[in-house]
Amino acid sequence: MGVFCLSVSEIENLLLTEEVLRAVAVSLNMEDVNGVIAAAEAKVFSLMESTKDALVSGIVAARIEDSFSKLDAKAVGCAGIRTSLDTLVQSINVEQLFQTVDRNISEIIERKDYRAALQIYSNKGLVAVVSSLFDFKAAGLLAHIRRLLASKDSAAIVEALRSATPQIA
């Protein structure tokens, strides 16, 4: 059995995919399903843009932290470890990394690439922000999705969630 990665940065973002939002809107008999989805996307992009510097900084910091796994842990002696660390630190170009990530985030926002936004935007509060579009309080959207999953009419929400997750044989 292999390891599968989700196409979202936070597990909660699965609940914000267009397919899941559509299934929720339909279950609530909302008149303008496409309008609700567009409004949800607009809220995500607005929040993403207003927190862009923190988002970029978090991604850059995580990438720098990941690069420390390349430290030569087999270096011997103080001088060897110092050389290994100095080499690693010199290989990290913070300015270039920041500019690259900033440009990527800006392009996602400019293109309004919602799937890419959900893949990269790590914000636990997004579900609560979108809940209001369905006339729910902060945790209402999550509670409604749970009720849908437990109901006899769960096929649409299950299929919507399935479409956003890897297929495991």
Backbone bond lengths (Angstrom), bond angles and torsions (degrees), N, CA, C in turn:
res aa  C-N    CA-C-N  psi(-1)  N-CA   C-N-CA  omega(-1)  CA-C   N-CA-C  phi
1 M - - - 1.446 - - 1.529 108.00 -
2 G 1.323 117.25 135.16 1.453 122.20 -177.59 1.510 112.62 -95.29
3 V 1.316 114.09 179.11 1.451 121.97 176.49 1.526 107.16 -103.51
4 F 1.314 116.41 132.97 1.448 120.98 -178.58 1.528 109.39 -118.23
5 C 1.317 115.52 142.02 1.459 120.79 178.06 1.521 109.35 -105.07
6 L 1.302 115.20 140.48 1.457 120.20 174.61 1.520 109.11 -77.09
7 S 1.303 116.45 157.18 1.463 121.16 -179.33 1.531 111.38 -91.52
8 V 1.335 116.58 24.73 1.463 122.26 179.00 1.524 109.16 -134.86
9 S 1.326 116.04 154.41 1.466 120.26 -177.93 1.522 112.62 -79.17
10 E 1.308 116.90 -27.45 1.467 123.37 178.92 1.519 107.59 -129.71
11 I 1.298 117.61 141.80 1.464 121.10 179.32 1.527 110.54 -56.96
12 E 1.335 117.09 -34.16 1.458 121.37 179.65 1.526 112.04 -62.66
13 N 1.329 116.52 -27.02 1.462 119.84 -179.32 1.526 112.32 -65.57
14 L 1.338 117.61 -19.28 1.469 120.01 173.92 1.529 110.50 -59.13
15 L 1.322 115.91 -31.13 1.461 120.84 -178.78 1.520 112.54 -76.57
16 L 1.324 115.87 -7.83 1.462 120.76 -177.68 1.521 113.15 -108.90
17 T 1.327 116.84 5.40 1.463 118.72 177.21 1.522 108.61 -65.49
18 E 1.311 115.48 155.33 1.465 119.85 -179.08 1.526 111.15 -57.22
19 E 1.318 116.49 -38.80 1.463 120.04 -177.99 1.534 111.77 -64.34
20 V 1.328 116.22 -42.99 1.465 119.81 179.92 1.527 110.22 -69.59
21 L 1.321 117.39 -43.62 1.468 120.14 177.84 1.530 110.71 -59.57
22 R 1.325 116.04 -40.10 1.476 120.48 178.84 1.530 110.19 -63.48
23 A 1.328 116.74 -46.35 1.471 120.47 -179.83 1.527 110.91 -61.08
24 V 1.328 117.29 -40.14 1.470 121.09 178.67 1.528 110.07 -65.73
25 A 1.328 116.58 -47.24 1.471 120.06 -178.86 1.529 111.11 -61.13
26 V 1.315 116.83 -41.78 1.466 120.73 178.61 1.529 110.33 -64.72
27 S 1.335 116.28 -41.12 1.477 119.76 -179.82 1.520 111.82 -63.37
28 L 1.320 116.30 -25.64 1.467 121.47 179.70 1.535 112.13 -94.78
29 N 1.327 115.66 5.16 1.468 122.12 -179.34 1.529 112.21 54.95
30 M 1.322 115.89 39.95 1.461 120.07 179.38 1.527 109.11 -72.03
31 E 1.320 116.12 141.02 1.465 120.90 -176.46 1.521 112.30 -71.07
32 D 1.317 117.30 -45.69 1.469 120.82 -174.71 1.531 109.95 -110.11
33 V 1.311 115.57 76.88 1.464 121.16 -177.57 1.524 110.33 -60.61
34 N 1.331 117.22 -46.89 1.474 120.19 -179.81 1.521 111.59 -63.56
35 G 1.318 117.03 -34.48 1.463 121.07 178.07 1.518 111.81 -66.63
36 V 1.324 117.15 -38.95 1.466 121.30 178.20 1.529 109.75 -66.19
37 I 1.323 116.54 -42.37 1.471 120.17 179.13 1.525 109.62 -63.77
38 A 1.325 117.23 -44.05 1.466 121.20 178.62 1.531 110.75 -61.85
39 A 1.319 116.86 -39.99 1.469 120.76 179.01 1.528 110.88 -66.82
40 A 1.337 117.02 -38.02 1.469 120.54 177.55 1.524 110.00 -63.96
41 E 1.312 116.20 -45.20 1.459 120.00 178.57 1.532 110.59 -61.70
42 A 1.324 116.21 -42.62 1.472 120.33 179.48 1.529 110.73 -61.17
43 K 1.345 117.00 -40.65 1.471 120.23 178.48 1.522 110.69 -63.70
44 V 1.322 116.94 -43.14 1.467 120.40 179.91 1.524 110.10 -63.12
45 F 1.326 117.67 -45.91 1.468 120.32 -179.70 1.523 111.81 -66.11
46 S 1.326 117.31 -38.40 1.458 120.75 178.60 1.531 110.70 -62.60
47 L 1.314 116.06 -46.70 1.462 120.54 178.98 1.526 110.92 -66.03
48 M 1.320 115.60 -40.38 1.465 120.55 178.82 1.531 110.30 -60.94
49 E 1.309 116.11 -43.35 1.460 120.18 179.98 1.529 111.42 -66.60
50 S 1.325 117.00 -40.12 1.468 119.89 -177.73 1.530 112.34 -72.26
51 T 1.319 117.36 -20.55 1.470 121.13 179.36 1.531 111.70 -114.16
52 K 1.318 115.66 19.80 1.470 121.42 -173.12 1.528 112.82 -57.35
53 D 1.326 117.98 -43.63 1.460 119.96 -177.74 1.532 111.21 -62.38
54 A 1.316 116.39 -42.30 1.469 120.06 177.42 1.526 110.72 -66.83
55 L 1.335 117.37 -38.55 1.458 121.48 178.09 1.524 110.85 -62.40
56 V 1.320 116.17 -49.74 1.467 120.86 179.62 1.526 109.86 -61.36
57 S 1.320 116.94 -45.81 1.467 120.82 -179.44 1.525 111.27 -60.18
58 G 1.317 117.22 -41.97 1.460 120.97 179.44 1.517 112.35 -63.79
59 I 1.334 116.33 -41.60 1.466 120.48 179.36 1.521 110.18 -66.94
60 V 1.321 116.76 -44.10 1.466 120.73 179.61 1.526 110.25 -63.16
61 A 1.323 117.18 -45.11 1.471 120.30 179.29 1.534 111.02 -60.75
62 A 1.328 116.62 -40.68 1.468 120.10 179.24 1.523 111.01 -65.04
63 R 1.329 116.82 -39.86 1.470 119.90 178.89 1.521 111.17 -67.26
64 I 1.330 116.27 -38.05 1.470 119.37 177.26 1.521 109.41 -65.55
65 E 1.310 116.17 -44.39 1.464 120.45 178.23 1.530 110.70 -59.11
66 D 1.326 117.02 -42.30 1.466 121.21 178.06 1.532 111.65 -62.07
67 S 1.327 116.32 -34.17 1.465 119.17 -178.06 1.527 112.00 -65.61
68 F 1.320 117.52 -20.28 1.463 119.72 179.05 1.525 112.34 -69.01
69 S 1.315 117.06 -13.38 1.466 119.31 174.63 1.526 110.79 -69.63
70 K 1.329 116.77 -14.29 1.467 121.40 178.89 1.532 112.74 -87.47
71 L 1.328 116.87 0.06 1.461 120.46 177.50 1.527 108.75 -60.57
72 D 1.309 115.68 133.96 1.467 120.40 179.60 1.524 108.36 -72.09
73 A 1.319 115.41 93.78 1.463 121.31 -177.24 1.523 111.89 -73.85
74 K 1.324 116.93 -8.36 1.467 120.23 179.15 1.524 111.90 -94.88
75 A 1.330 115.88 2.76 1.466 119.14 177.50 1.524 108.91 -61.54
76 V 1.321 115.31 143.44 1.468 120.55 -176.23 1.529 109.32 -114.51
77 G 1.308 114.15 136.44 1.465 120.40 176.75 1.510 112.08 81.12
78 C 1.312 113.57 162.47 1.468 120.20 -178.42 1.523 110.84 -60.08
79 A 1.313 117.89 -45.14 1.466 121.79 -178.54 1.535 110.58 -63.88
80 G 1.318 117.08 -39.58 1.462 120.83 179.75 1.512 111.75 -65.82
81 I 1.317 115.66 -43.62 1.471 119.44 178.59 1.521 110.04 -66.15
82 R 1.342 116.90 -41.46 1.471 121.24 178.93 1.529 110.15 -60.93
83 T 1.313 117.05 -43.94 1.472 121.25 179.14 1.520 110.54 -62.54
84 S 1.324 116.21 -43.62 1.459 120.85 179.19 1.531 110.54 -61.34
85 L 1.326 116.33 -45.15 1.462 120.73 179.66 1.526 111.09 -65.62
86 D 1.333 116.72 -45.81 1.473 120.10 179.99 1.528 111.13 -59.50
87 T 1.327 116.09 -42.04 1.469 120.94 179.16 1.523 110.42 -62.66
88 L 1.312 115.56 -43.69 1.465 119.92 179.56 1.525 110.89 -62.87
89 V 1.327 116.65 -48.47 1.464 120.81 -178.18 1.526 110.62 -62.22
90 Q 1.329 117.37 -40.03 1.466 120.69 179.49 1.525 111.98 -66.15
91 S 1.321 116.59 -24.76 1.470 119.69 -179.15 1.530 112.44 -79.47
92 I 1.322 117.47 -9.94 1.469 121.27 -178.24 1.522 109.09 -96.91
93 N 1.317 116.08 114.25 1.458 121.64 177.52 1.530 107.19 -102.78
94 V 1.320 115.65 92.67 1.465 121.48 -174.64 1.526 111.23 -59.43
95 E 1.319 117.33 -45.03 1.465 120.76 -177.55 1.523 111.33 -61.15
96 Q 1.328 116.26 -46.68 1.461 119.92 -179.79 1.525 110.76 -65.09
97 L 1.313 117.34 -43.38 1.459 121.90 179.12 1.527 110.52 -61.04
98 F 1.347 115.98 -44.73 1.463 120.32 179.67 1.522 110.53 -62.10
99 Q 1.322 116.44 -45.38 1.470 120.07 -179.18 1.524 111.62 -63.23
100 T 1.322 116.94 -40.38 1.469 121.04 179.97 1.522 110.84 -64.29
101 V 1.320 116.90 -48.09 1.465 120.57 -179.97 1.525 109.92 -65.50
102 D 1.326 117.65 -42.53 1.462 121.66 178.93 1.530 110.40 -59.06
103 R 1.319 116.45 -43.93 1.463 120.89 179.34 1.535 110.51 -63.88
104 N 1.331 116.83 -42.91 1.468 120.24 179.03 1.528 111.93 -61.63
105 I 1.331 116.08 -43.95 1.469 120.39 179.18 1.530 109.79 -64.76
106 S 1.324 116.92 -43.06 1.472 120.91 178.79 1.519 111.09 -60.06
107 E 1.329 117.10 -40.74 1.466 121.02 179.68 1.527 111.15 -66.08
108 I 1.321 117.14 -39.66 1.467 120.69 177.75 1.524 109.90 -61.43
109 I 1.320 115.79 -43.68 1.466 120.78 -179.84 1.529 110.16 -67.02
110 E 1.328 117.56 -45.61 1.472 121.24 -178.78 1.521 111.73 -63.80
111 R 1.321 117.23 -41.59 1.477 121.41 -179.50 1.525 111.74 -77.96
112 K 1.335 116.29 -11.42 1.468 121.31 -175.15 1.537 109.84 55.79
113 D 1.330 114.72 45.49 1.464 121.58 -179.61 1.531 108.03 -84.81
114 Y 1.314 115.11 90.93 1.466 121.52 -172.70 1.524 112.31 -64.04
115 R 1.316 117.27 -42.67 1.473 119.90 179.12 1.529 110.48 -61.00
116 A 1.324 116.62 -43.43 1.465 120.40 178.77 1.529 110.52 -65.21
117 A 1.326 116.88 -36.60 1.469 120.69 178.00 1.524 110.29 -61.44
118 L 1.328 117.12 -45.00 1.469 120.35 179.31 1.524 111.80 -67.17
119 Q 1.330 116.55 -27.67 1.466 120.24 178.47 1.520 111.68 -71.72
120 I 1.312 117.07 -32.48 1.464 119.73 -170.69 1.530 113.76 -110.11
121 Y 1.340 117.19 -21.13 1.463 120.29 -173.21 1.518 110.41 -89.87
122 S 1.302 114.63 107.79 1.455 122.21 -179.41 1.530 108.68 -98.36
123 N 1.323 116.22 97.83 1.456 121.68 -178.46 1.526 108.05 -147.08
124 K 1.310 116.36 106.11 1.468 121.75 -176.43 1.527 112.69 -62.92
125 G 1.326 118.43 -15.72 1.459 121.24 -176.86 1.520 115.23 -90.44
126 L 1.324 117.73 0.79 1.465 119.69 -175.68 1.532 112.79 -63.30
127 V 1.313 117.21 -41.81 1.472 119.63 -179.08 1.524 109.86 -60.29
128 A 1.314 116.86 -42.59 1.472 120.60 179.19 1.526 111.11 -63.15
129 V 1.317 116.83 -38.81 1.467 121.18 179.81 1.529 110.62 -64.53
130 V 1.313 116.84 -41.89 1.465 121.40 -177.70 1.533 111.61 -76.81
131 S 1.321 117.69 -25.04 1.477 121.66 -179.21 1.521 113.07 -52.15
132 S 1.310 116.64 -37.06 1.465 120.23 -176.70 1.530 112.40 -62.70
133 L 1.323 117.76 -25.66 1.465 120.73 179.23 1.527 112.02 -67.72
134 F 1.320 115.50 -19.81 1.456 121.35 179.16 1.531 111.03 -104.57
135 D 1.339 115.15 13.78 1.466 122.61 -178.04 1.521 112.64 62.49
136 F 1.330 115.85 32.93 1.452 122.06 175.42 1.515 109.37 -107.00
137 K 1.329 115.51 155.53 1.461 120.14 168.82 1.521 107.07 -76.25
138 A 1.317 117.26 -179.41 1.467 122.78 -171.83 1.527 114.72 -46.53
139 A 1.318 118.11 -50.01 1.471 120.72 -176.58 1.525 112.32 -93.39
140 G 1.306 117.23 4.16 1.452 121.06 -175.25 1.514 115.28 -65.32
141 L 1.325 116.81 -39.51 1.460 119.80 179.70 1.525 110.45 -62.94
142 L 1.309 116.18 -45.82 1.466 120.50 177.99 1.529 111.12 -60.42
143 A 1.316 117.77 -43.49 1.459 122.05 179.53 1.529 110.80 -63.62
144 H 1.324 116.12 -40.01 1.466 119.39 179.69 1.531 110.40 -65.87
145 I 1.317 117.05 -41.72 1.466 120.53 178.86 1.530 109.92 -63.07
146 R 1.319 117.36 -40.24 1.473 120.27 175.82 1.528 110.88 -59.99
147 R 1.337 115.94 -43.94 1.475 119.40 179.07 1.528 110.47 -63.06
148 L 1.322 116.73 -40.85 1.465 119.98 178.24 1.527 110.75 -61.68
149 L 1.323 116.40 -43.53 1.460 120.44 -179.39 1.529 112.10 -63.86
150 A 1.316 116.62 -31.76 1.468 121.19 -178.91 1.532 112.81 -85.81
151 S 1.315 117.00 -10.43 1.465 119.84 -175.58 1.528 111.36 -83.78
152 K 1.321 115.53 166.92 1.467 120.47 177.24 1.526 110.88 -72.45
153 D 1.320 117.04 -16.80 1.462 121.84 178.76 1.540 111.15 -101.23
154 S 1.305 116.68 43.28 1.468 120.99 -174.58 1.521 114.40 -85.34
155 A 1.314 118.49 -5.48 1.467 121.51 -172.57 1.534 113.09 -54.87
156 A 1.315 117.63 -44.91 1.468 120.41 -176.03 1.527 111.60 -65.57
157 I 1.316 117.63 -44.44 1.467 120.17 -178.79 1.527 110.55 -71.55
158 V 1.317 117.29 -36.06 1.468 120.21 177.37 1.522 109.73 -63.74
159 E 1.326 116.85 -44.95 1.468 120.38 179.13 1.526 110.78 -64.42
160 A 1.322 117.42 -38.77 1.471 120.99 178.64 1.527 110.55 -62.78
161 L 1.317 117.13 -43.88 1.466 120.92 178.07 1.526 110.68 -68.18
162 R 1.307 116.33 -39.37 1.464 121.07 179.86 1.529 110.97 -61.81
163 S 1.315 116.95 -36.33 1.473 120.65 -177.42 1.533 111.42 -67.66
164 A 1.319 117.84 -19.61 1.465 121.43 -178.55 1.524 112.92 -100.72
165 T 1.323 117.07 1.93 1.461 119.89 -177.92 1.529 110.23 -119.42
166 P 1.332 116.90 155.40 1.469 119.49 179.45 1.526 110.97 -64.28
167 Q 1.305 114.66 146.52 1.462 120.49 176.22 1.516 109.40 -83.34
168 I 1.304 117.25 119.39 1.454 122.40 -179.30 1.521 107.83 -105.59
169 A 1.317 114.15 123.58 1.475 119.01 -177.70 1.510 112.26 -78.45
